[in-house]
Structures are given as C-alpha cells and as structure tokens.
Amino acid sequence: MMETIFFNNISINGRYIYGYKCLLEFLKNKDLPRLPVRLEKDIEEFVSSNTLEFWHENIEEVLPTIILNNTYDSGYYEIIEYNYYIELLEYYTGLNNECLTLIDNLLYIGINNLYGQFKSELTLNYLEDIILIMKRNQIELPQINHIFSLTIDQKNGWGNRVKMKDFL
C-alpha cells in the first residue's frame, strides 16, 4: 500500500505512535468512549519503557481478542487483576469490531518483533490494516511528519525511547 511506503524507514516506535494516533482519531470520529485510563497508560508505556519484556507480559493479557475470548477464571491471566479484566471486558464489549481490530493491531505492532530481530514487514502489515480501517471509515489519517525523526537506524529498528505525549 502506498501509505506504508512512507513508513519503511520509520522505527517500530514511530509506527506504533502513528497507529496510536489513528486509534485516538477513530475513537473521536466515531464518538466512542475514550480508552480506560489504565489501558491508555499501558499503551503509551511502550515507547518509553526500557523493560519491554514486562510491558509485553501485561499487554498480551489486555488484547481485545484475549479479554473477549477468555473468562477471568480460565487460567490465562497471570498479570492483570480481576477488576482490570472486568473494566476491559465492559469497555471492549461497547466497541465495534473495527475498533477492536485497531487496538489489537496497534498492540501487535509492539509485540511482534519483541523477542527476535527487527523485521520491517511484520509491523508494516499491522499498520497497513490500521490505515485501511481508517480509509474504509473515511477518517482522515494523522500527519506523519512528526515521526520522521524516529528512524530504523535507532536501536536496531526499534527507535529511541520517547514520551508518547510529545507526539500527541
């Protein structure tokens, strides 16, 4: 897709930030409720964390596909507590499928290369899906010029740690 060509030299952090901006714009455009505060914090932590293995352990339990398909007593959850599970279950239940896919794809951008070497196409595929959902819903895409400084030359493709708020 033409739009993802612009992201070939953008780090995973930059792609993640852009995907997050798309999610926030989707929520706003569709008049959907804001992210729960704790989920927002968990999502934003990715670009600033120096302990992504701990971030990953938590995030893999808060994916919409996990929350909506596993009861709390299923034995799946080791990190998140019951109240957070219930909060996410209620929140995700109120969202449409496209929004749930946006959240899943955003988090997969962060998770995908975590324990292997940088593979550009993995995160580009998830970002492409995010962009397609935005276009299908005729939602204007965020500008990309603010993430041009986050290149694949930084930290083996991951990009330097940054504060999400600096890009929102």
Secondary structure, DSSP 4 states (H G I P E B T S, - for coil): -HHHHTTTTB-HHHHHHHHHHHHHHHHHHTTPPPPPHHHHHHHHHTTT-S-HHHHHHHHTTT-HHHHTTS-GGGS--SSS-HHHHHHHHHHHHTS-HHHHHHHHHHHHHHHTTTTS---HHHHHHHHHHHHHHHHHTT-PPPPSGGGTTSBTTTGGGT-----GGGG-
